[in-house]
Amino acid sequence: MTINSSKKFSPFFFPFSAFCFCSFVFTWLLVSGGCCLGAALGAADDGDSALVRKTAEKDIWKPTSSSLIQSSKPLKVTFSGPAKNWTDAIPIGNGRLGAMVWGGIASETLQLNEDTLWTGVPGDYTNPDAPAALSEVRKLVDNRDYAQATKAAVKLSGNPSDVYQPLGDIKLEFDDSHNNYTEGTYRRELDLDTATATVKYSVGDVEFTREHFVSNPDQVIVTKISGSKPGSLSFTVSLDSKLHYDSKANKQNQIMMLGSCPGKRMAPRASEENPKGIQFTAVLSLQVSQGGVVHILDDKKLKVEGSDWAILFLVASSSFDGPFTMPSASTKDPTSESLKTLKSIEKLSYSDLYARHLDDYQHLFHRVSLQLSKSSKSNLKDGSQEKSEAAVSTAERVKSFQTDEDPSFVELLFQYGRYLLISSSRPGTQVSDLQGIWSEKLEPAWDCAPHLNINLQMNYWPSLSCNLKECQEPLFDYMSSLSINGKKTAKVNYEASGWVAHQVSDIWAKTSPDRGEAVWALWPMGGAWLCTHLWEHFTYTMDKDFLQNKAYPLLEGCTSFLLDWLIEGPGGYLQTNPSTSPEHMFVAPDGQPASVSYSSTMDMEIIREVFSEIVAAAEILGRNDDALIAKVRQALPKLLPTRIARDGSIMEWAEDFKDPDIHHRHLSHLFGLFPGHTITVEKNPDLSKAVNYTLYKRGEDGPGWSTTWKIALWAHLHNGEHAYRMVKHLINLVDPNREGDYEGGLYSNLFTAHPPFQIDANFGFSAAVAEMLVQSTMNDLYLLPALPQQWANGCVKGLKARGGVTVNMCWQDGDLEQVGLWSKDQSIVKRLHYRGTIVSAKIASGKVYTFNRLLKCVNINNL
């Protein structure tokens, strides 16, 4: 397809004087020289128009030796037939709007989502009876009656979250001749490079093609259907929904669907109040080629006859006006907003829309590339072999991975996680929930709600290391909402200052405990864990404005709560009481099952992380003398340290309780190693050894998110071979009709399984692979810290490290060959680590530095 685009490239670049300081093992060595990096395309920064195409970040650095440049298989998820199950369908999205493309032949479905469609209304997330219950539970814990404390803690639980709802479906019906399509001509694929889903098949001598994409700049789902012969295309289109709705077709070749979400998570009884829920509108607009005819059928459908092609535009909006506005009080009109969106694109051709979509998407996606191979010859294939491989479905590649261990599949799954994050979380959207933005059910698993005891956090693990910092913005907006409701919860429930959030939330920024047992519901560390993402964002971006205006106020409120939540305990330690280790029980000293005690290891590790971060932030912002910081400095040494149990593992609770489920899915007590920073191989060898044993003890089975967390943990122990074992463990094809037989794994569309589908492991996988290749602190950069022998050769470009450094590397036969480093906005000194060699390197802003296998700086170019 030819795309007419008005892209303009700047022919100018500005050379800078080049310099580089490197030294081996902390001895400075001056190295000078270098040349300009070719014409820098465009001078705009990230905020400029998408119509200015710049050099992709993955192409800024190239190895000096052509032998290090490798080819890869196309980044495509392919299918040999239409979807039979929802997890066979192709996900596409723009952060707000999502669709699942089933790829049916005579009958096609695009299942739709809009990220603000939820049940319910803003809630009251306080419990005035909680302080009395808290006092009771604390006394029981002090008396070591942990079983009774666990039972009493149910009084602290709240109401369940609300539920994410599907928007509806686009239904396409073709004539019966399509049932007689030519065998072997069907092809359905998702091209990660273009974020485009394509379906092709032939009926007789006519090839039919459908192209689907979701535009972020123009906020529209676009489908183009065409036949290879003039006048060969005829079909009927309609809109449907599982929610309460009405639809009508009009003479403007449009179908309008207006509906509403339930005002409560469950259908209320007739006698109960049924508040007005979120209202929504979806409008489908249709264009056909000259000669094509459109009829209205049954007032609800559009029938196309004798067209060469047809283009469908689906826009949607809701009345959601933030988590604090009742739907009944919303002034947002979803119908007028939807029609306004359609109006804004009426003068854009399909090629224009597609070009704008590509500019927007590829600006993010093309920042990182990854090529992996077992040997230097494994990527050199003749044309016939590539052609035969193209006919192999992705599901077949998953099946064969246990034997062929194809590294290019790891590339695909790594980039698929990045694709999903771009497609489900963009500035101004809601956070990526338990299934991203894709859900087909009115009652999805776990309500499709954000879970704050690993899942929501894991969703955003790849946003920094995998160079997608903008995609993290919805998380920070969400945290701002949580802090408002969380302040009320903290004050009423716990008589504490600051703000708190618990284990599960929803679009209304619920901050109270979940309904049910304390083992999952009572966990007031959700907000604190989220706050660690604020500091991480600063360390990767070095954005001081963000630190001062966004991060610090949220950290300040969280820290205030934690200081009030901590109470004096035996031995001079500050303790959390009550405390749980997420979703995990223990056997109390009296032999009774319990989950509530005091000072779980995860509590202490998260609090220590937050306290250390706000102290560091205060130093940068000149707030060392704040009273809050003085309190934090006094509290830090009083936090119970991470300790080693009798059997040599990390203690999960403050006491060495018996663990009734040593293979439990959660790895909460290992937070200090990753994603935390309080345990490192270099500084804490004894604790690292205990983490190693803990991972062996936990075993390899578990849901997808647990598997990917284990990959990252093994990587931070610098154990590439065991990290790879977990990579291999994840890549197992799940049969959706028997998913209860599986733990973890992948569906045919590469969605990760708990089971059922949870998207967190898709994101966790991308982040974990990045951690196998690059790890960093503000001062240190570790190159290939956990490279397995199965990836003996490879190149990665565009990964991010703390300090604002972009990392590019190539390696051969398991040995590092070249490293390219650059920093856009600030100069920084980094200690480079590779297999015992340590080099101090000064990275000046605006320069691209190339280092050889000895970590000697050999070339400098201008950025």
MOCORDA-V39768 format. One record per backbone hydrogen bond with DSSP energy under -0.5 kcal/mol. CO is the residue of the C=O (numbers start at 1). NH is the residue of the N-H. If there is no record, write none. Layout:
# MOCORDA-V39768
co:CO nh:NH
co:CO nh:NH
This chain:
# MOCORDA-V39768
co:2 nh:4
co:3 nh:5
co:13 nh:15
co:18 nh:33
co:20 nh:22
co:20 nh:31
co:21 nh:842
co:22 nh:29
co:23 nh:25
co:23 nh:26
co:23 nh:840
co:24 nh:27
co:26 nh:28
co:29 nh:22
co:31 nh:20
co:35 nh:862
co:36 nh:38
co:40 nh:42
co:45 nh:48
co:49 nh:52
co:51 nh:8
co:51 nh:53
co:56 nh:59
co:57 nh:60
co:57 nh:61
co:64 nh:66
co:65 nh:68
co:66 nh:69
co:68 nh:70
co:74 nh:76
co:75 nh:192
co:75 nh:193
co:76 nh:78
co:77 nh:190
co:78 nh:394
co:78 nh:395
co:79 nh:188
co:85 nh:88
co:85 nh:89
co:86 nh:89
co:87 nh:749
co:89 nh:91
co:90 nh:101
co:92 nh:99
co:96 nh:115
co:97 nh:94
co:98 nh:113
co:99 nh:92
co:99 nh:101
co:100 nh:102
co:100 nh:111
co:101 nh:90
co:102 nh:83
co:106 nh:174
co:108 nh:172
co:109 nh:102
co:109 nh:111
co:110 nh:170
co:111 nh:100
co:112 nh:167
co:112 nh:168
co:113 nh:98
co:114 nh:117
co:116 nh:118
co:117 nh:165
co:118 nh:278
co:123 nh:125
co:127 nh:130
co:129 nh:133
co:130 nh:134
co:131 nh:135
co:132 nh:136
co:133 nh:137
co:134 nh:138
co:135 nh:139
co:136 nh:140
co:137 nh:141
co:138 nh:142
co:139 nh:143
co:140 nh:145
co:141 nh:144
co:144 nh:146
co:145 nh:149
co:146 nh:150
co:147 nh:151
co:148 nh:152
co:149 nh:153
co:151 nh:154
co:152 nh:155
co:153 nh:156
co:154 nh:157
co:163 nh:119
co:168 nh:112
co:169 nh:171
co:169 nh:240
co:170 nh:110
co:170 nh:172
co:171 nh:238
co:172 nh:108
co:173 nh:236
co:175 nh:178
co:176 nh:179
co:177 nh:180
co:178 nh:181
co:182 nh:185
co:187 nh:200
co:188 nh:79
co:189 nh:191
co:189 nh:198
co:190 nh:77
co:190 nh:192
co:191 nh:194
co:191 nh:195
co:191 nh:196
co:196 nh:191
co:197 nh:212
co:198 nh:189
co:199 nh:210
co:200 nh:187
co:201 nh:208
co:202 nh:182
co:202 nh:204
co:203 nh:206
co:205 nh:207
co:206 nh:203
co:206 nh:208
co:207 nh:228
co:208 nh:201
co:209 nh:226
co:210 nh:199
co:211 nh:224
co:212 nh:197
co:213 nh:215
co:213 nh:222
co:215 nh:219
co:215 nh:220
co:220 nh:215
co:220 nh:222
co:221 nh:314
co:222 nh:213
co:223 nh:225
co:223 nh:312
co:224 nh:211
co:225 nh:310
co:226 nh:209
co:229 nh:232
co:232 nh:234
co:233 nh:307
co:234 nh:175
co:235 nh:304
co:236 nh:173
co:237 nh:302
co:238 nh:171
co:240 nh:169
co:244 nh:260
co:246 nh:258
co:248 nh:256
co:250 nh:253
co:250 nh:254
co:253 nh:286
co:254 nh:250
co:255 nh:284
co:256 nh:248
co:257 nh:282
co:258 nh:246
co:259 nh:280
co:260 nh:244
co:262 nh:120
co:269 nh:272
co:273 nh:275
co:278 nh:261
co:279 nh:319
co:280 nh:259
co:281 nh:317
co:282 nh:257
co:283 nh:285
co:283 nh:315
co:284 nh:255
co:285 nh:313
co:287 nh:311
co:289 nh:292
co:293 nh:305
co:295 nh:303
co:297 nh:300
co:297 nh:301
co:299 nh:249
co:301 nh:297
co:302 nh:237
co:302 nh:304
co:303 nh:295
co:304 nh:235
co:305 nh:293
co:307 nh:233
co:308 nh:227
co:309 nh:289
co:310 nh:225
co:311 nh:287
co:312 nh:223
co:313 nh:285
co:313 nh:315
co:314 nh:221
co:315 nh:283
co:317 nh:281
co:322 nh:321
co:322 nh:325
co:324 nh:326
co:326 nh:329
co:326 nh:330
co:327 nh:330
co:332 nh:334
co:333 nh:337
co:334 nh:338
co:335 nh:339
co:336 nh:340
co:337 nh:341
co:338 nh:342
co:339 nh:343
co:340 nh:344
co:341 nh:345
co:342 nh:345
co:342 nh:346
co:343 nh:346
co:345 nh:348
co:349 nh:353
co:350 nh:354
co:351 nh:355
co:352 nh:356
co:353 nh:357
co:354 nh:358
co:355 nh:359
co:356 nh:360
co:357 nh:361
co:358 nh:362
co:359 nh:363
co:360 nh:364
co:361 nh:364
co:361 nh:365
co:362 nh:366
co:364 nh:367
co:365 nh:368
co:366 nh:58
co:369 nh:797
co:371 nh:795
co:373 nh:793
co:375 nh:378
co:377 nh:380
co:379 nh:381
co:382 nh:386
co:383 nh:387
co:384 nh:388
co:385 nh:389
co:386 nh:390
co:387 nh:391
co:388 nh:391
co:389 nh:392
co:393 nh:397
co:394 nh:398
co:395 nh:399
co:396 nh:400
co:397 nh:401
co:398 nh:401
co:399 nh:402
co:400 nh:403
co:400 nh:404
co:401 nh:405
co:406 nh:409
co:406 nh:410
co:407 nh:411
co:408 nh:412
co:409 nh:413
co:410 nh:414
co:411 nh:415
co:412 nh:416
co:413 nh:417
co:414 nh:418
co:415 nh:419
co:416 nh:420
co:417 nh:421
co:418 nh:422
co:419 nh:423
co:420 nh:424
co:421 nh:424
co:421 nh:425
co:423 nh:95
co:426 nh:429
co:431 nh:433
co:433 nh:436
co:434 nh:759
co:435 nh:437
co:435 nh:438
co:436 nh:433
co:437 nh:439
co:441 nh:444
co:444 nh:447
co:445 nh:448
co:446 nh:449
co:447 nh:164
co:448 nh:434
co:450 nh:452
co:450 nh:505
co:451 nh:454
co:451 nh:456
co:454 nh:458
co:455 nh:459
co:456 nh:460
co:457 nh:460
co:458 nh:461
co:460 nh:463
co:461 nh:464
co:461 nh:465
co:462 nh:466
co:463 nh:468
co:464 nh:467
co:465 nh:800
co:468 nh:471
co:469 nh:472
co:470 nh:473
co:472 nh:475
co:472 nh:476
co:473 nh:477
co:474 nh:478
co:475 nh:479
co:476 nh:480
co:477 nh:481
co:478 nh:482
co:479 nh:483
co:480 nh:484
co:481 nh:484
co:481 nh:485
co:482 nh:486
co:483 nh:487
co:484 nh:488
co:485 nh:489
co:486 nh:490
co:486 nh:500
co:487 nh:491
co:488 nh:492
co:489 nh:493
co:489 nh:494
co:490 nh:494
co:490 nh:496
co:491 nh:495
co:501 nh:526
co:501 nh:527
co:503 nh:452
co:503 nh:453
co:506 nh:509
co:514 nh:158
co:517 nh:520
co:517 nh:521
co:518 nh:522
co:519 nh:583
co:521 nh:503
co:521 nh:514
co:521 nh:523
co:523 nh:526
co:525 nh:529
co:526 nh:530
co:527 nh:531
co:528 nh:532
co:529 nh:532
co:529 nh:533
co:530 nh:533
co:530 nh:534
co:531 nh:534
co:531 nh:535
co:532 nh:536
co:533 nh:537
co:534 nh:538
co:535 nh:539
co:536 nh:540
co:537 nh:541
co:538 nh:542
co:539 nh:803
co:542 nh:544
co:543 nh:547
co:544 nh:548
co:545 nh:549
co:546 nh:550
co:546 nh:551
co:547 nh:552
co:550 nh:554
co:551 nh:555
co:552 nh:556
co:553 nh:557
co:554 nh:558
co:555 nh:559
co:556 nh:560
co:557 nh:499
co:557 nh:561
co:558 nh:562
co:559 nh:563
co:560 nh:564
co:561 nh:565
co:562 nh:566
co:567 nh:575
co:569 nh:572
co:570 nh:573
co:573 nh:569
co:574 nh:640
co:575 nh:567
co:575 nh:577
co:576 nh:599
co:579 nh:597
co:580 nh:582
co:581 nh:584
co:584 nh:581
co:586 nh:588
co:586 nh:594
co:587 nh:658
co:588 nh:591
co:592 nh:588
co:594 nh:586
co:595 nh:597
co:597 nh:578
co:597 nh:579
co:598 nh:654
co:600 nh:604
co:601 nh:605
co:602 nh:606
co:603 nh:607
co:604 nh:608
co:605 nh:609
co:606 nh:610
co:607 nh:611
co:608 nh:612
co:609 nh:613
co:610 nh:614
co:611 nh:615
co:612 nh:616
co:613 nh:617
co:614 nh:618
co:615 nh:619
co:616 nh:620
co:617 nh:621
co:618 nh:622
co:618 nh:623
co:619 nh:622
co:623 nh:626
co:626 nh:630
co:627 nh:631
co:628 nh:632
co:629 nh:633
co:630 nh:634
co:631 nh:635
co:632 nh:636
co:633 nh:637
co:635 nh:638
co:636 nh:639
co:638 nh:574
co:643 nh:651
co:645 nh:648
co:649 nh:645
co:652 nh:601
co:652 nh:602
co:655 nh:657
co:658 nh:587
co:658 nh:660
co:661 nh:664
co:667 nh:670
co:668 nh:671
co:670 nh:673
co:670 nh:674
co:671 nh:676
co:672 nh:678
co:672 nh:679
co:680 nh:684
co:684 nh:688
co:685 nh:689
co:686 nh:690
co:687 nh:691
co:688 nh:692
co:689 nh:693
co:690 nh:650
co:690 nh:694
co:691 nh:695
co:692 nh:696
co:693 nh:697
co:694 nh:698
co:695 nh:699
co:703 nh:707
co:704 nh:708
co:705 nh:709
co:706 nh:710
co:707 nh:711
co:708 nh:712
co:709 nh:713
co:710 nh:714
co:711 nh:715
co:712 nh:716
co:713 nh:717
co:714 nh:717
co:714 nh:719
co:715 nh:718
co:718 nh:720
co:719 nh:723
co:720 nh:724
co:721 nh:725
co:722 nh:726
co:723 nh:727
co:724 nh:728
co:725 nh:729
co:726 nh:730
co:727 nh:731
co:730 nh:732
co:732 nh:746
co:734 nh:736
co:735 nh:738
co:736 nh:739
co:738 nh:741
co:739 nh:742
co:745 nh:753
co:746 nh:734
co:747 nh:750
co:751 nh:747
co:752 nh:758
co:753 nh:704
co:754 nh:744
co:756 nh:754
co:758 nh:761
co:759 nh:762
co:759 nh:763
co:760 nh:764
co:761 nh:765
co:762 nh:766
co:763 nh:767
co:764 nh:768
co:765 nh:769
co:766 nh:770
co:767 nh:771
co:768 nh:772
co:769 nh:773
co:770 nh:774
co:772 nh:786
co:773 nh:784
co:775 nh:782
co:779 nh:831
co:780 nh:777
co:781 nh:783
co:781 nh:833
co:782 nh:775
co:784 nh:787
co:786 nh:788
co:788 nh:791
co:789 nh:792
co:792 nh:814
co:793 nh:373
co:794 nh:811
co:795 nh:371
co:796 nh:809
co:797 nh:369
co:799 nh:807
co:801 nh:804
co:801 nh:805
co:804 nh:824
co:805 nh:801
co:806 nh:822
co:807 nh:798
co:807 nh:799
co:808 nh:820
co:809 nh:796
co:810 nh:817
co:810 nh:818
co:811 nh:794
co:812 nh:815
co:815 nh:812
co:818 nh:810
co:819 nh:851
co:820 nh:808
co:821 nh:849
co:822 nh:806
co:823 nh:846
co:828 nh:830
co:828 nh:843
co:830 nh:832
co:830 nh:841
co:831 nh:781
co:832 nh:839
co:833 nh:783
co:834 nh:837
co:837 nh:834
co:838 nh:25
co:839 nh:832
co:839 nh:841
co:840 nh:23
co:841 nh:830
co:841 nh:843
co:842 nh:21
co:842 nh:844
co:843 nh:828
co:844 nh:847
co:846 nh:863
co:847 nh:823
co:847 nh:849
co:848 nh:861
co:849 nh:821
co:850 nh:858
co:850 nh:859
co:851 nh:819
co:852 nh:855
co:856 nh:852
co:856 nh:858
co:859 nh:850
co:860 nh:35
co:861 nh:848
